[in-house]
Amino acid sequence: MAAAALRTRKSALGAHFRRLCSRVDKPKAVTAAAPELARPIYVMRTKGEDYADPGQDYYAASSEHRWIVANSFWRASLATAVS
């Protein structure tokens, strides 16, 4: 239930959920997002730390960086396969 509510949240977890929804159907995205939602709750309960959400802009930037790195490796392997 809480994972489905991430769709409208402007947080890093909400951005993660929306990205999952773009790749798979919503029930699978809810199932995949549930552990991501439970992890900070577990840390807050066991260590007594406060949750500081980095925000959806942070998630978008890190996601874009991961895509650039993965794409550069793919292009390098393609270039070596062609030559």
C-alpha positions as CSV (number, residue, x, y, z in Angstrom):
1,M,0.0,0.0,0.0
2,A,2.7,2.5,1.0
3,A,4.8,1.5,-2.1
4,A,1.9,2.3,-4.4
5,A,1.7,5.8,-2.8
6,L,5.2,6.5,-3.9
7,R,3.8,7.4,-7.4
8,T,2.9,10.9,-6.3
9,R,5.8,11.6,-3.9
10,K,8.6,14.0,-5.0
11,S,11.3,12.0,-3.3
12,A,14.2,9.7,-4.4
13,L,12.0,6.7,-3.6
14,G,9.1,8.2,-5.7
15,A,11.5,8.8,-8.6
16,H,12.7,5.2,-8.3
17,F,9.2,3.9,-8.3
18,R,8.2,6.0,-11.4
19,R,11.3,4.7,-13.2
20,L,10.3,1.1,-12.3
21,C,6.7,1.7,-13.6
22,S,8.1,2.9,-16.9
23,R,9.9,-0.5,-17.4
24,V,7.4,-3.0,-15.8
25,D,3.7,-3.1,-15.0
26,K,2.5,-1.4,-11.8
27,P,2.1,-4.5,-9.6
28,K,5.6,-5.7,-10.2
29,A,6.9,-2.1,-9.6
30,V,5.1,-2.0,-6.2
31,T,6.7,-5.4,-5.3
32,A,10.1,-4.2,-6.4
33,A,9.8,-0.8,-4.6
34,A,8.6,-2.3,-1.2
35,P,12.2,-3.3,-0.1
36,E,13.5,0.1,-1.1
37,L,10.9,1.6,1.2
38,A,11.5,-0.8,4.0
39,R,15.3,-0.3,4.1
40,P,15.3,3.2,5.5
41,I,12.6,2.3,8.0
42,Y,14.7,-0.6,9.2
43,V,17.7,1.7,9.6
44,M,15.7,4.3,11.5
45,R,14.3,1.7,13.9
46,T,17.5,-0.2,14.6
47,K,20.0,2.7,14.6
48,G,17.8,5.6,15.7
49,E,18.9,7.7,12.8
50,D,16.7,10.2,11.1
51,Y,15.8,9.7,7.4
52,A,17.1,12.4,5.1
53,D,15.6,12.1,1.6
54,P,18.0,13.3,-1.1
55,G,15.1,14.2,-3.4
56,Q,14.1,13.3,-6.9
57,D,16.7,15.5,-8.4
58,Y,19.5,13.6,-6.8
59,Y,18.0,10.3,-8.0
60,A,17.7,11.7,-11.6
61,A,21.3,12.9,-11.6
62,S,22.7,9.6,-10.2
63,S,20.5,7.6,-12.6
64,E,21.7,9.7,-15.6
65,H,25.3,9.2,-14.4
66,R,24.8,5.4,-14.2
67,W,23.3,5.4,-17.7
68,I,26.3,7.4,-19.1
69,V,28.8,5.0,-17.6
70,A,27.0,1.9,-18.8
71,N,26.6,3.4,-22.2
72,S,30.3,4.2,-22.5
73,F,31.2,0.7,-21.6
74,W,28.8,-0.6,-24.2
75,R,30.2,1.6,-26.9
76,A,33.8,0.6,-26.0
77,S,32.9,-3.1,-26.3
78,L,31.1,-2.5,-29.5
79,A,34.1,-0.6,-31.0
80,T,36.5,-3.4,-30.1
81,A,34.1,-6.0,-31.5
82,V,33.9,-4.1,-34.8
83,S,37.6,-3.6,-35.2
